[in-house]
């Protein structure tokens, strides 16, 4: 008898006031469960808000594994520090809820999803739609980017 194990995977694209998330299920094929953007007010209160809202997503979908985009170093140190703080909250939240976390750099995600590590956001969104059988990803680019992270994560060995 052939049994297909289904695994729920969460992809996260961290941001300072907007963090994208995408939830997919891996079985015989990839299936979209949900996606969206967690919006916060920034600062310390925003980090607490991010934790609460991400906890809601985790509790609702119960992912077994999550992929988190690594920080792309930018020239703006203030932005880089704020994104690093958001990533810390995300990793802590995942670990607190016993979700295994993997990290991928943006070039690796783009290369895996589109075949080109220098793809623009529009191309990434197009390939996400092709992979998941969608017409389009509604909302900000952060959601499509998070789905790309989830797709990338789905091809890792999951025990």
Sine and cosine of phi, psi and omega as CSV:
sin_phi,cos_phi,sin_psi,cos_psi,sin_omega,cos_omega
0.00,0.00,0.71,-0.71,-0.02,-1.00
-0.99,-0.13,0.85,-0.53,0.01,-1.00
-0.90,-0.44,0.79,-0.61,0.04,-1.00
-0.99,-0.11,0.84,-0.54,0.07,-1.00
-1.00,0.03,0.77,-0.64,0.04,-1.00
-0.98,-0.21,0.69,-0.72,-0.01,-1.00
-0.81,-0.58,0.75,-0.66,0.06,-1.00
-1.00,-0.03,0.75,-0.66,-0.09,-1.00
-0.82,-0.58,0.70,-0.71,0.03,-1.00
-0.93,-0.36,0.78,-0.63,0.09,-1.00
-0.94,-0.34,0.65,-0.76,-0.06,-1.00
-0.74,-0.67,0.75,-0.66,0.10,-1.00
-0.92,-0.40,0.99,-0.12,-0.09,-1.00
-0.92,0.40,0.55,-0.84,0.08,-1.00
-0.51,-0.86,0.10,-1.00,-0.05,-1.00
-0.97,0.23,-0.73,0.69,0.02,-1.00
-0.84,-0.55,-0.07,1.00,-0.01,-1.00
-0.62,-0.78,0.89,-0.46,0.02,-1.00
-0.88,-0.47,0.85,-0.53,0.02,-1.00
-0.99,0.13,0.55,-0.84,0.11,-0.99
-0.67,-0.74,0.52,-0.86,0.06,-1.00
-0.61,-0.79,0.71,-0.71,-0.01,-1.00
-0.86,-0.51,0.83,-0.56,0.04,-1.00
-0.79,-0.62,0.29,-0.96,0.07,-1.00
-0.88,-0.48,0.74,-0.67,0.04,-1.00
-0.96,-0.27,0.88,-0.47,0.10,-1.00
-0.72,-0.69,-0.81,-0.58,0.11,-0.99
-0.90,0.43,-0.53,0.85,0.07,-1.00
-0.61,-0.79,0.10,-0.99,0.02,-1.00
-1.00,0.08,0.69,-0.73,-0.02,-1.00
-0.78,-0.63,0.75,-0.66,0.05,-1.00
-0.96,0.28,0.77,-0.64,0.10,-0.99
-0.97,-0.26,-0.68,0.73,-0.03,-1.00
-0.18,-0.98,0.35,-0.94,0.16,-0.99
-0.37,-0.93,0.30,-0.95,0.01,-1.00
0.14,-0.99,-0.26,-0.97,-0.02,-1.00
-0.74,-0.68,0.73,-0.68,0.11,-0.99
-1.00,-0.08,0.91,-0.42,0.00,-1.00
-0.98,-0.21,0.68,-0.74,0.01,-1.00
-0.72,-0.69,0.11,-0.99,-0.03,-1.00
-1.00,-0.03,-0.02,1.00,-0.02,-1.00
0.99,0.16,0.06,-1.00,0.00,-1.00
0.93,0.38,-0.20,-0.98,-0.03,-1.00
-0.89,0.47,-0.65,0.76,0.01,-1.00
-0.90,0.44,-0.60,0.80,0.02,-1.00
-0.91,0.42,-0.57,0.82,0.04,-1.00
-0.92,0.40,-0.64,0.76,0.06,-1.00
-0.91,0.42,-0.67,0.74,0.02,-1.00
-0.89,0.46,-0.67,0.74,0.05,-1.00
-0.85,0.52,-0.72,0.69,0.00,-1.00
-0.87,0.50,-0.72,0.70,-0.02,-1.00
-0.90,0.44,-0.71,0.70,-0.04,-1.00
-0.94,0.34,-0.62,0.78,0.05,-1.00
-0.92,0.40,-0.63,0.78,0.07,-1.00
-0.85,0.53,-0.63,0.78,0.05,-1.00
-0.87,0.49,-0.68,0.73,0.03,-1.00
-0.91,0.42,-0.70,0.72,-0.01,-1.00
-0.89,0.47,-0.72,0.69,-0.02,-1.00
-0.91,0.41,-0.58,0.82,-0.02,-1.00
-0.95,0.32,-0.68,0.73,-0.13,-0.99
-0.97,-0.23,-0.26,0.97,0.04,-1.00
0.75,0.66,0.84,0.54,0.02,-1.00
-0.92,0.40,0.53,-0.85,0.06,-1.00
-1.00,0.03,-0.49,0.87,-0.04,-1.00
-0.59,-0.81,0.46,-0.89,0.04,-1.00
-0.71,-0.71,0.56,-0.83,0.13,-0.99
-0.94,-0.35,0.69,-0.73,0.00,-1.00
-0.81,-0.59,0.76,-0.65,0.04,-1.00
-0.94,0.34,0.73,-0.68,0.06,-1.00
-0.95,0.32,0.33,-0.94,0.00,-1.00
-0.94,0.35,0.80,-0.60,0.12,-0.99
-1.00,-0.01,0.90,-0.43,-0.09,-1.00
-0.91,0.41,0.82,-0.58,0.02,-1.00
-0.91,-0.41,0.17,-0.99,0.02,-1.00
-0.96,0.29,-0.39,0.92,-0.01,-1.00
-1.00,0.09,0.99,-0.15,-0.06,-1.00
-0.89,0.45,-0.60,0.80,-0.01,-1.00
-0.88,0.47,-0.69,0.72,0.04,-1.00
-0.92,0.40,-0.69,0.73,0.00,-1.00
-0.86,0.50,-0.66,0.75,0.01,-1.00
-0.91,0.41,-0.68,0.73,0.00,-1.00
-0.90,0.45,-0.66,0.75,0.03,-1.00
-0.92,0.39,-0.63,0.78,0.04,-1.00
-0.88,0.47,-0.63,0.78,0.05,-1.00
-0.90,0.43,-0.67,0.74,0.04,-1.00
-0.89,0.46,-0.67,0.75,0.04,-1.00
-0.88,0.48,-0.64,0.77,0.03,-1.00
-0.88,0.48,-0.69,0.72,0.04,-1.00
-0.89,0.45,-0.67,0.74,-0.01,-1.00
-0.89,0.46,-0.75,0.66,-0.01,-1.00
-0.88,0.47,-0.68,0.73,0.03,-1.00
-0.87,0.48,-0.71,0.70,-0.01,-1.00
-0.89,0.46,-0.70,0.72,0.03,-1.00
-0.88,0.48,-0.72,0.69,-0.01,-1.00
-0.91,0.42,-0.63,0.78,0.02,-1.00
-0.88,0.48,-0.53,0.85,-0.01,-1.00
-0.99,-0.15,0.24,0.97,0.08,-1.00
0.85,0.53,0.66,0.75,0.09,-1.00
-0.97,-0.24,0.86,-0.51,0.03,-1.00
-0.89,0.45,0.74,-0.67,-0.04,-1.00
-0.92,-0.40,0.69,-0.73,0.09,-1.00
-0.85,-0.52,0.49,-0.87,-0.01,-1.00
-0.84,-0.54,0.66,-0.75,-0.01,-1.00
-0.72,-0.69,0.63,-0.78,0.06,-1.00
-0.99,0.14,0.42,-0.91,-0.09,-1.00
-0.83,0.56,-0.63,0.78,-0.01,-1.00
-0.90,0.44,-0.65,0.76,0.03,-1.00
-0.89,0.45,-0.68,0.73,-0.01,-1.00
-0.90,0.44,-0.76,0.65,-0.01,-1.00
-0.88,0.47,-0.69,0.73,0.00,-1.00
-0.88,0.48,-0.68,0.74,-0.02,-1.00
-0.93,0.37,-0.70,0.72,-0.10,-1.00
-0.98,0.20,-0.63,0.78,-0.10,-1.00
-0.94,-0.35,-0.30,0.95,-0.09,-1.00
1.00,-0.03,-0.02,1.00,-0.02,-1.00
-0.63,-0.77,0.89,-0.45,-0.03,-1.00
-0.93,0.37,-0.13,0.99,0.00,-1.00
-0.94,-0.35,0.29,0.96,-0.02,-1.00
-0.87,0.49,0.55,-0.83,0.07,-1.00
-0.99,0.11,0.15,-0.99,-0.08,-1.00
-0.88,0.47,-0.59,0.81,0.01,-1.00
-0.90,0.44,-0.66,0.75,0.02,-1.00
-0.92,0.38,-0.66,0.75,0.05,-1.00
-0.86,0.52,-0.74,0.68,0.00,-1.00
-0.87,0.49,-0.64,0.77,0.01,-1.00
-0.88,0.47,-0.72,0.70,-0.02,-1.00
-0.94,0.34,-0.54,0.84,0.10,-1.00
-0.88,0.48,-0.71,0.70,0.01,-1.00
-0.89,0.46,-0.70,0.72,0.03,-1.00
-0.88,0.47,-0.67,0.74,-0.03,-1.00
-0.92,0.39,-0.64,0.77,-0.09,-1.00
-0.99,-0.17,0.02,1.00,0.03,-1.00
0.94,0.34,0.62,0.79,0.00,-1.00
-0.96,-0.28,0.43,-0.90,0.13,-0.99
-0.97,0.24,-0.69,0.73,0.01,-1.00
-0.33,-0.94,0.30,-0.96,0.13,-0.99
-0.97,-0.23,0.92,-0.39,-0.02,-1.00
-0.97,0.23,0.56,-0.83,0.07,-1.00
0.98,-0.18,-0.16,-0.99,-0.04,-1.00
-0.90,0.43,0.34,-0.94,0.02,-1.00
-0.84,0.54,-0.44,0.90,-0.04,-1.00
-0.84,0.54,-0.58,0.82,-0.01,-1.00
-0.93,0.36,-0.72,0.69,0.04,-1.00
-0.89,0.45,-0.64,0.77,0.03,-1.00
-0.89,0.46,-0.65,0.76,0.02,-1.00
-0.91,0.40,-0.62,0.79,0.07,-1.00
-0.91,0.42,-0.60,0.80,0.07,-1.00
-0.89,0.46,-0.63,0.78,0.05,-1.00
-0.90,0.44,-0.68,0.74,0.02,-1.00
-0.89,0.45,-0.68,0.73,0.03,-1.00
-0.88,0.48,-0.72,0.69,0.03,-1.00
-0.85,0.52,-0.70,0.71,-0.02,-1.00
-0.90,0.44,-0.56,0.83,-0.06,-1.00
-0.89,0.45,-0.32,0.95,-0.02,-1.00
-0.99,-0.12,0.12,0.99,0.15,-0.99
-0.99,0.12,0.38,-0.92,0.05,-1.00
-0.94,0.35,0.86,-0.52,-0.01,-1.00
-0.91,-0.41,0.89,-0.45,-0.02,-1.00
-0.98,0.19,0.00,0.00,0.00,0.00
